[in-house]
Amino acid sequence: MNFQEVFMRRRIIVLVTLALGSVVLRADEQKSKIEKSPAYDKMKTLVGSWEGKVNEGGTPLKTNARFQLVSDGSALAGWLGEGSPHEMVTMFHMDGNQLMATHYCAAHNQPRMVLVNGGDQNRLVFKFKDGTNIQPDAGHMQRVAFVIDGPNHHIEEWTYLQNGKEDTTRFDFRRKQ
């Protein structure tokens, strides 16, 4: 390799490095502002791994949940039944001044729910707003409530709507030690 080839390769590396650096700087400047939300701050206390129980047909079953902040803290990802065939993910994020939950369901649809105002700051209730892949004859999550009663315990109440009937499943979680 002669001097000109080496010089050109180094020049290209420097230019690519500068270009990537400017993209990173610009991305940092263009972040959306996230509204402050005590409810979102409360949800963020769930970050970590959880072990729990759920009653299915009168039989208590073991389950799990996990929460992780993603996208520079602008979204909270929550896994329910992680690693199981019916694993589901819910993404919590602010949309203006509203806390939203988009649930990626094992029923193959994606209901979007919005936090409704309530009097108890330890009970956060999200109700159905709209969704994708929700056919008229298929069911979907209609509501979810999180009862966060301490740093190591929370309850999730998932309400499924099908054929005009609601069915609520209650999960009782303890932080995994």
C-alpha positions as CSV (number, residue, x, y, z in Angstrom):
1,M,0.0,0.0,0.0
2,N,1.5,3.3,-1.0
3,F,1.4,6.6,1.0
4,Q,-1.6,8.0,-0.9
5,E,-3.8,5.0,-0.2
6,V,-2.9,5.1,3.5
7,F,-3.6,8.8,3.6
8,M,-7.0,8.4,1.9
9,R,-8.0,5.5,4.3
10,R,-7.1,7.6,7.3
11,R,-9.0,10.6,5.9
12,I,-12.1,8.5,5.4
13,I,-11.9,7.1,8.9
14,V,-11.6,10.6,10.3
15,L,-14.5,11.9,8.2
16,V,-16.8,8.9,9.2
17,T,-15.9,9.4,12.9
18,L,-16.7,13.1,12.7
19,A,-20.0,12.4,10.9
20,L,-21.1,9.8,13.5
21,G,-20.1,12.2,16.3
22,S,-22.2,15.0,14.9
23,V,-25.2,12.6,14.6
24,V,-24.9,11.6,18.2
25,L,-24.7,15.3,19.3
26,R,-27.7,16.3,17.2
27,A,-29.8,13.4,18.5
28,D,-29.1,14.6,22.0
29,E,-30.3,18.1,21.1
30,Q,-33.5,16.9,19.5
31,K,-35.0,15.0,22.5
32,S,-38.6,15.6,23.3
33,K,-39.4,17.0,26.7
34,I,-41.1,14.5,29.0
35,E,-43.7,16.0,31.3
36,K,-43.2,15.3,35.0
37,S,-45.6,12.7,36.3
38,P,-45.8,11.4,39.8
39,A,-47.6,8.3,38.3
40,Y,-44.8,7.6,35.9
41,D,-42.3,8.0,38.7
42,K,-44.3,5.5,40.8
43,M,-44.3,3.0,37.9
44,K,-40.6,3.4,37.6
45,T,-40.2,2.0,41.2
46,L,-41.2,-1.4,39.7
47,V,-37.8,-1.6,37.8
48,G,-36.4,-5.1,38.6
49,S,-37.5,-8.7,38.6
50,W,-40.6,-10.1,40.4
51,E,-42.0,-13.5,41.3
52,G,-45.7,-13.9,41.7
53,K,-48.8,-16.0,41.9
54,V,-52.0,-16.0,39.8
55,N,-55.2,-18.0,40.3
56,E,-56.2,-19.7,37.0
57,G,-59.4,-21.7,37.4
58,G,-59.0,-21.9,41.2
59,T,-55.4,-23.2,40.9
60,P,-52.6,-20.9,42.1
61,L,-49.8,-20.8,39.5
62,K,-46.3,-19.3,39.7
63,T,-45.5,-16.5,37.3
64,N,-43.0,-13.6,36.9
65,A,-42.7,-10.0,35.8
66,R,-39.8,-7.8,35.0
67,F,-39.6,-4.0,34.4
68,Q,-36.8,-2.1,32.7
69,L,-36.3,1.5,31.7
70,V,-35.5,1.8,28.0
71,S,-35.0,4.6,25.5
72,D,-33.0,6.9,27.8
73,G,-35.7,6.5,30.6
74,S,-38.5,7.8,28.3
75,A,-40.2,4.4,28.4
76,L,-40.7,1.6,30.9
77,A,-40.9,-1.9,29.5
78,G,-42.8,-4.5,31.5
79,W,-42.8,-8.2,30.8
80,L,-45.5,-10.5,32.2
81,G,-44.8,-14.2,32.1
82,E,-41.4,-13.7,30.6
83,G,-40.0,-16.8,28.9
84,S,-43.4,-18.5,28.7
85,P,-45.4,-19.2,25.5
86,H,-47.8,-16.5,26.6
87,E,-45.2,-13.8,27.4
88,M,-46.6,-10.3,27.0
89,V,-44.9,-6.9,27.0
90,T,-46.4,-3.6,28.0
91,M,-44.6,-0.2,27.2
92,F,-45.4,2.7,29.5
93,H,-44.6,6.2,28.4
94,M,-45.7,9.8,28.6
95,D,-47.7,11.3,25.7
96,G,-47.8,15.0,26.6
97,N,-49.2,15.0,30.1
98,Q,-50.9,11.6,29.8
99,L,-49.3,8.3,31.0
100,M,-49.9,5.7,28.4
101,A,-49.6,1.9,28.3
102,T,-49.4,-0.1,25.1
103,H,-49.9,-3.8,25.7
104,Y,-48.5,-6.3,23.3
105,C,-50.8,-9.1,24.0
106,A,-50.6,-12.9,23.5
107,A,-54.1,-12.4,21.8
108,H,-52.1,-10.8,18.9
109,N,-53.5,-7.3,19.4
110,Q,-52.1,-4.1,20.9
111,P,-54.5,-2.2,23.1
112,R,-53.5,1.3,24.2
113,M,-54.6,2.4,27.6
114,V,-54.4,5.7,29.3
115,L,-54.0,6.4,33.0
116,V,-57.3,7.6,34.6
117,N,-57.2,10.0,37.5
118,G,-58.0,8.4,40.8
119,G,-57.7,9.3,44.5
120,D,-55.1,6.7,45.5
121,Q,-51.6,7.5,44.3
122,N,-50.6,3.8,45.0
123,R,-53.3,2.5,42.7
124,L,-52.7,3.3,39.1
125,V,-55.5,2.4,36.7
126,F,-55.2,2.4,32.9
127,K,-58.3,2.2,30.7
128,F,-58.7,1.2,27.1
129,K,-58.3,4.1,24.6
130,D,-57.8,2.4,21.3
131,G,-55.6,-0.3,19.7
132,T,-54.4,-2.2,16.7
133,N,-55.4,-5.6,15.4
134,I,-58.6,-5.6,17.5
135,Q,-61.4,-7.3,15.5
136,P,-65.0,-6.8,16.6
137,D,-65.4,-10.5,17.6
138,A,-62.1,-10.8,19.4
139,G,-61.3,-9.9,23.0
140,H,-58.7,-7.4,24.3
141,M,-57.4,-6.0,27.5
142,Q,-59.8,-3.3,28.6
143,R,-58.1,-2.2,31.8
144,V,-55.1,-2.8,34.0
145,A,-54.6,-1.6,37.6
146,F,-51.3,-1.6,39.4
147,V,-51.4,-1.5,43.2
148,I,-47.9,-0.6,44.4
149,D,-48.0,-0.9,48.2
150,G,-44.3,-0.9,48.9
151,P,-40.9,-1.3,47.4
152,N,-41.1,-5.1,47.4
153,H,-44.8,-5.9,46.7
154,H,-47.3,-5.0,44.0
155,I,-50.5,-6.3,42.5
156,E,-51.6,-6.3,38.9
157,E,-55.2,-6.6,37.9
158,W,-55.7,-7.3,34.2
159,T,-59.2,-7.0,32.8
160,Y,-60.0,-8.7,29.5
161,L,-63.1,-7.8,27.6
162,Q,-64.8,-10.3,25.2
163,N,-68.3,-10.6,24.0
164,G,-69.3,-7.7,26.3
165,K,-68.1,-9.6,29.4
166,E,-65.1,-8.5,31.5
167,D,-62.9,-11.1,33.3
168,T,-60.2,-9.8,35.7
169,T,-57.1,-11.8,36.6
170,R,-55.1,-10.8,39.7
171,F,-51.4,-11.2,40.0
172,D,-49.6,-10.9,43.3
173,F,-45.9,-10.1,43.0
174,R,-42.9,-9.9,45.4
175,R,-39.6,-8.5,44.4
176,K,-37.1,-11.2,43.5
177,Q,-34.2,-11.2,45.9
